């Protein structure tokens, strides 16, 4: 008995066995409090920025660092070096090509960490950087960070004025993660620091000859470049009183947003800049705010003697919701009482930044991390609701009340275009993408097909009718955003496979017939990109090219494709069977799957994530769903 059905043939029996082993593996990894929290990893830029922060906190006096800090920097240097590519550069996703900004950051950290510029590894890195346009072609955040130490001309970095906070709700038209980065960085920028570096240290060898250091022009950027020049004049000649007021408001905002959270926005860059901002604001090292900010930041570090890296954040709510949903779909809902209790305890009951655009809405929703009450996440909320459809808590009345609030919150967070975004509604002022510091490719938080599909699935799972206006608007959004080839763009997972599976599941849950053209085209597109081994894989390069780019099969992407095919109405094609066989065949001895590629997306074209539970949770969900669909179709009884 598996997934509530009997299996009558060899293929079904093998699939059922794989499901049982996957369930056992996941349940063995559950924390005693009922949650799952796996490692979340990214690229070498986090370790490079860690070295930069140590230079900020411990400026050179004779020796650059005390022995304890020196030891940590050495660990970071070795971690960075272990990821250097043969051409000398550093990538931003596993098996990806060298990327300029990541390579500049790594070179800076390695040189600061004591690797001589004459070292062959540094020579290769430098040659790669120069071939890609040199220091002048790095992104704005690299330049801003280096300018804090006089290593890049301050006059050629984008201005980030703290007065932004005085401009009404302007900061709330930036994405949640951008405002959490920009405000502490604006405080640092306003202090115009020139932090010391070791004697004789510079990066002049990275400057490409004959290339200007000035901010690059581009389509639509002219007015913003003029504004940047005006801001630089303001920094010199503007009202000191207004500047002091702006810095004070930023400070108040930052401190308030560290409450009920594991650091500002509970995410690495904002937490790093918070440490720096408190420093320039004059907080002494022993001040409780400083000690807590540093403690939260250092908690992101993994140093087990064998490995050293920093996580971009923690992901327990997300990991737990996906795992619980997969286990529930496999028939293990009865084992999830502690998990349901833990999830319900994490519901947001305070108004966060989202309430600026939705002021009359009762707070609810779930965040991504252990604590981040200012930023409940629409995607997490939908995933938790799906999990709670299976996981029964000790107090069913409390669950019903929690679910009702969360459903109402999701409906209220729908944007005007009918879709849903990650943290805010109607966060789509396109012109902000042209500001000089917007090259992290995440200035906005617009609606996206993957989250919209999951929200539709969650709403329908909790009784919101197909005829409900929110459901119908969500369906229209997805139909209107289908790509010409039949796929959907995936903002938070790589990429078109992820977007397509989520869109199809949302549409199917919303009652769309599998005979509709958009459903048929979505399924056909998934079949058309299947690999010869029966699995599916997609490269992060698809974001760069704006089209699907094939890659070797991964467990998570294969699972997504299977789930998408099932939602499209395909429960017996050769493609589907080959995908299921691929997952069954590649399951490892521990009951999980191996995966060495990033399939999560932070900022497209800039920052990617490896979720270390995706490789196990989504295959379980796919195989369990396959058994359920298959046996429903064949009329087999539990």
N, C-alpha and C positions, 0 to 999 in steps of 0.2 A: 504493500500500500504506500503510495507516494503521491503527494499533491491531491489527495482525496480521490484517487482513481486506481483501478487495477490495470496492470500492464500485461498484454497478452503475446507480445512478440519480442524477438531478440533486441531489436533497436529500442523499443520502449523500455525493456528491462535494463539495457545498458545506460539509457538516459536516466532512468529512475535511480540506478545505483550511483551515478554521478551526482545527482541532486542530493541524495542522502549523505554522501561523503562531503559535499560542499557545505551542507547544513551543519554537520558535525564540526567541521573545521572552523566555521564562523562562530558557532556557539562557544567553542573552546576559547575564543579570543575575546569574549565579552568581559568587561570589567564587572567586578562584584556589585557595583551600583546599578548595573543594567545597561550601560552605554558601550559603544565602540569608539575608539579614537586611534586612527592609524596615522602613520607619518605622512606628511604632505611636503613634497620637495619640489625645488625649482632649479635654477641654474647657478653658476658661480658668482653672479652679481651680488647675491646676498652676503657671501663671505667677503667679497671685495668691499662692499659698503661697511661691513663690520670692521674691517681694518681702518677704513676712513674714520669711523666713529671713535676708534681707539686713539687715533691721532688727535681728534678734536678734544677728547676727554683728558688725555695725558700728553700735553705738548712736550716736545723734546727739551730736556735739561741735561746736557751731557749725553748720557745714554738716552735713547728715545723713550724707552718704557721701563717700568720696574720689572723685576723677574716674572711676577705672576702674569702681567699683561703681555710681556714678551713671549711667554710660553703659549698663551692663547693666540697671539698673532702668528707664531710659528705654525700652530695647528691649522690656522686659516690658510696660510700660505701653501702648506702641503696639500690641503683640500683643493685649493684653486689649481695648483700645478697638476694634480691628478686628472684634471679634466681638460688639459690643454690638448688641442688637436694637432695632428701631424704638420699642418701648415702654419702652426704657431698661434692660431687664434682660439677663440672660445665661443661656443654656441649658446643659444638660448632654449634649445630643446634637444633631448637625446638624439644623437645621430644626425643632427642638423648641421648646416654649414656654419663657418665662423661668422660672427656678427660683430660689427664695428664697436658699438658702445660697450658691449660686454667685454670685448678685448681690451679697450682702453681702460676700463675699470680694473680688469685683472692686472694689466701691466702696471698701473699705479700701485695697486696693493702689493704686488710682488716686489717692485722696486723699493717701496717703503719698508717692506718686510725684510729687506737685506739681500735680495737677489741682484747681483751686479748687472748693469746694463750690457756688459760684455758677455754675459752667460749666453750660450747658444740658444737657450729657450727664450730668452728675452730678445735676442736678435731676430729670431723667427717671428715673435709676436710683433715687434716693431715694424718689420718689413710688411707683415700682413696689414697692420693698421695704416701704414702709409699707402699701400696699394688701394685701400678702401677710402682714401680721401683724407686721412690724418685726423688729428684731434679736432680740427675745425668741423668735421662732418659728423661728430658724435651728437647724440641727442641732447636736448636742453638741460635735462636733469644732471647729466654727466658734467656739463659745463658749469652749471650752478654749483654743484658740489665742489668741483676743483677750484672755482673762483673764491670759495671761502678760505682757501689757503694760498691765494695769490698765484695759483697754477694755471689760471685761465683769465683773460682780461675781463674784469667785472663789467666794463662798459659794453661788452659784446655778449652779455648774457641777458636773458629776458628779465624784465623787472617784475617782481611779485609784490605789489604794494599791500601793506596791511589795511590800507583804506578800503580795500574790497569789502571788508566787513561792515563798513558804514553805508554801502550802496544798496540799501533796502534788502531785498531777498536775493540779490545777485548770486551770492555763494550757493544758494539752494537751487540754482539753475545749473550748477556744476554737479557732476556725479558725486555720490556720497564719498567714494574713496578719494576723489580729487580734492574736495573741500577739506577732508581730513589731512591731506598732505600739504595743501597750499597754505592753510592758515598758520601752522607752526613754522613752515618754511618762510612765510612772509615776515614773521617775527625775527627769524634769524637774519633774513635778507636786510631788514630795516636797521639792524645793528651794524651793518657794513663791516663784518669781521674780516680780519686779516690774520688768521691763526697761523702760528709759526710751523715751519717744517724743518726737518734736520738740515744742518748747514750744508749748502751746496746742492740740495735736492731740487730738481725741477723736471719738467716733462718736455723740454724744448725739442728733444729728438723726435717727438711724435707729431710735431707741426709739419704739415705738408707744405713744401716750398711754393710760394706764389699764390696760395689760397687765402682768401680773406677770412678774418676772424669774425666779421660782422654777421649779424643775424641774417639768415638767408631769406630772400624774397620768395614769393610763390603766389599762385592764383588766390585772389581774395584776401591776401595778407597785408596788402599795402596800407590800409587804414590802421591796422593793428601795429604795424611797424612805426607809423607816425605816432600813434598813441604811446608806444614804448619810449620813443624819444622824448615825448612830453613828460612821461613819468620820471624819466631820468633827470629832467630839469626840475621837476617837483621835488625829487629826493634832495637836490642841492638847495633849492630856493623856496620850497613850499612851506606851508604853515607847520611850525614845530608843534604847536598846540594840537593841531588835528592829527599829526603823526603820533603824538603821545596818546591821544584818545583812542586812535585806531589800534595801537599796540596793546593798550589796556583792555579793549574789547576782545581782541584776539586771545589775550591771556585768559580772560574770563571764560571765553568759549572753550578753549582747550582744556582748562581745568575742569569745567563742568562736564565735558565729554569724556573725561577719564573716570568719572563716577559710574558705578554699576557696569563696569567694563574691564576687561583685562588689557588695559592700555588704550590709547586713543584709536578708535575704530577697530581695535584688536588686530591690527595688521601692520606688518613690518615697517614700511616706509613712514607711516604716520607716527609710529612709536619711536622710531629713530629720530625724526625731526622734533618730536616732543622733548626728548632728552636734550637736544641741542637748544631748543627754544627756552626751556627752563634755565639753562645755563646762561644765555645772554640776558635773560630777564633778571639775573642776579640771585637766583635761588642758590644757597650754599649746598655743597655735596651732601651734607647730613640732614637737609630738609626732608620731611616725610614725602612731599610730592616728588622730589628728585629720586629718593631711594625707591619709591614704588614704581616710578617710570622705568628706572634701570632694572629693577627686579622683573617687571613684566617683559621688558625687551630681552633680557638674558634668558628668560624661560623658554624662548624660542630656539635656544641653542641645543643641539644634540652633540654630545661629546662623550662617547662611551669607551674611549681609549683606542678604538679601532677606526671610528668614523668621526668626522667633525663637519657639521653643517648647521645652517640656520633655516628654520621653517618660516615661510611667509606668514603663517598664522596657524591656529589649531582648527580642526574641522570635526569636532565630536558630534554636534547635532546633525550635521549633514551625513556623516558616516553612519550614525545610528539610525537615522530615518531610512536611508537606502537599504541598510542591512535588515532592519526590521520588516520593511516592505517585502524584500526578497524572501525572507524566511516565512512571512505570512502567506505569500503567494504559493510557497512550497508546502503549505499545510502545517506550519509550525507556530501558528498564532498563539496557541495555548501556553507556549514557553516564554511569552514576552510580557508578562505582567510587570516585572521590575523595569523593563525597558519603557513600557507605556508610562509608568509612574515618573520615571526620570524625564521623559520628553515633556510631559505635562508640567513638570516643575520648572521647565525652561521657557514657558510662554512669556512673552513680553507684556507687561502690564503698565508700562510707562510710555508716554508719548515721546517719540524720537524725531529726527529731522524730517521724516516722511510727513509729519503732521503739518508742516508749513503749507503744503499743497492740499492736504486733506484734514483741515483743522477740526471738523466736527465728528471725526470717526473715533469710535472706542478703540483703545490700544489692544493689539493682539499680535500674533505672528511669532515666528521663531528666527533667531539669528544662527549663524554658522558655527560660532565658537562656544567655549564654555560660558562666557559672559560678554555681551555686547548689546546692551539694552537700547542704545540710541539707534541701532541699525538692524531691526528685524529684516529678514530677507524674504522676498516673495517666493523665490524658488524653494528655499528651505521650508517655508510654511506649507507650500503645496506638497512637498515630499513628506513632511511630518504628518500631514492630514492623511496621505495615502497609507503611511505606516499605521496610523491609529485606526484605520479601517480594519486592521487585523489584530493589533495589539490591544488587549483589554487590561485596563488598570484596576487597582484595587477598589477605586471609587468611581463607578460608572456614571454617577450623576455629575461629578466634577468633569469627567471626560466630555459628557454631552454639552455642558456649559462652555468648556474650552473650545470644542469643535465649532459650536455655533458662533462664538466670537471670531474665531479664525476665518471661518467661511465668510462672515460679514466683512471682515477686514480685507480679505482677498478681493471680494467684489468691489469694495470701495477703492482699491488700489488700481483698478483697471484704467488705462490711459484713454485719452479721447479717440485714439486711432483703433481702439478695440483690443489692443494687445496688452501684455504685461511686461514690465521691466524687472530689474533686480531689487532696487531699494526705494525707488521713488515713482511717482506717477507724472507723466507729461514732462519728463526731463529731456527735452529735445530741441533746445535752442542751437540750431546747427552752426550759427555764426561763431559760437564760442570755440568751435574746433579750429578756428584760424588764429587764435591767440598764440603768441610766440612760445609759450610753455606747454602747448597742447600736444606735443609730438609723442606723448606716451600713448596716444591713440585710445584714450579712455576718458575724454573730457565730459562725455555725456553718458546717460544711462537710458537709452531709448528702449521701446518695446522690442522684443525679439521672439522668433517663432518657437525656440526651444522652451523658454519659460511659459509662453502662452499655452503651448500644448500641455505642459505638465499641470498648469493651473486648471485648464478645462477638465483634465482627468480627475483632479482632486475635487473640484466642485461637483462633478457628476457622481463621484464615489460617495459623497455625503448628501445626496438627495436634491441638489439644485437641478430643477427640471431642464430638459432640452430647450423648452420654449422661453426660458428666462432670458431677459434682454442681454445680460452679461455673457451668457453662453453663446447666443446667436452672434453678438458682436465679435466675440473671440473667434468663432468659426469663420466669419467673413474676413477677419484679419489674416488668418492662416491661408485661406484660399487666395487672397490678394497678394500674399507674399511668397507664394510658391515660385521657385526659379523656373526658367524656361525649360530646363531639362527634366523637371519633375521633382527635384530635391528642394530642401529648405536649408537656409543658412543656420548654423549653430554658433551662437555667441559664447556659450560657456563650456562647450565640449568640442573636440576636434572632429569634424566641423560639420560638413554636409551630412555625414552619416548620423551624427548626433542630432542635428536639427530636424532631419527627415523622420527619424524614429519618434522623436517627441511630438512633432506635428501630427503624424499619422495616429499616434495613440490618443492625442487630444481630440482629433476629429472623430475617431471611432467612438470614443467615450461620449462625445456630444451627439451621437446618433447618425453621423454621416454614413450613407450606404457605401459598402465596398464596391459598388458598381459605378460610383461617381468618378468622373474623369480624373479629378485631383487625387483620389485614392489609388486608382489604377496606375496613374503616372508615377506616384511616389513609390509604389511597390516595384514597378518595372525599373525605375532608376536604381533602386537598391540591388536588384538582380544583375543589372548591367555593370556594376562596379565590383562584383564578387571576385575574389582571387581564385587562382587555380587550385589552391589547397582547400577550398571550401570556406575559408574565413574572409574577413573584411579588414582592411586597414586604410588609414588616410593620414597623410603627412600634414604637419603644421604649416607646411609651405602653401597649402590651399588658401590660407588667409592672404598670403603675399600675392598670389596670382588671381584670386577671386574666382577660382574654379576648383573642382575636386582634383586632388593630386594623390595618386595611389601610393600605398606603402605596404610593407609586409603585414600580414594579418596580426591583429592583437586580440586578446580575449575580450576586452571591454567593447571594442568596436564591432567585433563579430556578434557579441550579445545584442548590441544596439540594433544591428541590421536584422537579426532574427526577430526582435521585438517589433521592429517596424514592419517587417513582412507579415507577421501575424496580425497586426493591427490593420493592414491593408486588405485582409481577407485571404491571404495566402497561408494555408495550413498543410499543404501537401506537395508543394513543388519540389523539384530536384534541387533547386537552389537552397530552399529552406532546409531540406534534409541534409544537404552537404554541410551547411553551417552548423547544424546540431551535431552532426558526426565530428566536425572539426573540434568543437568544444569538448565533446566526450573523449575524443582521442588525445587531446592535449592537456587534459587535467593531470596535475602532478600528484605525486605520492601522498602529499599532505592534504589533498582534497581541494586545493586551490589551483590557480593558473599562474604561469610566468608571463611577465610583460616588461619590456625594457624601453618603452616609448612613452612620451607624454601624450595623454589623451584629454587632459583638462586645459582650459583656456582661462588665463587671467586677463591679459590685454592682448587682443589679436595683433600679431606682428611684433610684439614687444616682450610679452611675458607669458610663459606657459607653466602648467602645473602637472605633477604626477601624483594622482590620488592612489595611494597604495592599497586601497580596498576595492577600487573599481574593478580590478582584474578578477576579483572573487565574487563580489555582490551581483554585478550585472550578469555574469554567466549563470549564476544560480537563478536569478529572476527570469532569464531567457529560457533556460531549460525547464523550469517549473511551468512557465507560461505555455511553452510548447506542449508539454504533456496535457495541460488543462484544455487548450484549444483542440488538440488532436483527439482527445477522448470525448470531448463534447461533440465534435463532428462525427465521430464514429459511433456515438451513442453508447459508449461503454459506461457502466455504472460503478459508483464507488462501492 
